[in-house]
Amino acid sequence: MMEPIKTIELDDDSVRWIAPGCQSRSLNQAMLRLLCDEGSLTQQLIEVSNGCLRVQTVELAWRNILGDDLRRLFGPVAPSHEFWSRKTVLLCEGKPAVLAHSLMPAHAAESALGEVLELGEHPLGGYLFSQTDVKRGAFQFAKSEQGFWGRRRIFYLDSKPIMVAEFFLPGEILDRLLRRHR
């Protein structure tokens, strides 16, 4: 049985998000290219794991976001405004490869993004990249306290936002992804 995995929290003040071009010297070029890749991470993970991708749900819940800075990225929303929080671990070949956390304001659930509430253990990326009119915000990068590099961005569907963050866990799958970006 797999041990529980500590997920990355988007509302964690210890994670310092930076814009591209401001990254640390410890970020190698292959990792930078992976973080900046505009394609579907879900599709890349399927390819490098020979189709053995599974989504393990850690949290599906309505909650409030405490941090003003994070809430502000969604526009003017009150501190009491609820967000749908979806935390998952993407498993490739049965091993944890990516920690993901998405946040969607309650008002976005009244749009086409409402389908996200029903995804369960299906990949969010599969849904977002199947939408022809999805818009993408700019990436931001961060290195977690555990030393994992990650990225986040806001996607817009019907002008409604959903933030998606992905942190890459060290291991064979990350090595395969990095080889593709050399």
Disulfide bonds with the S-S distance in Angstrom:
none
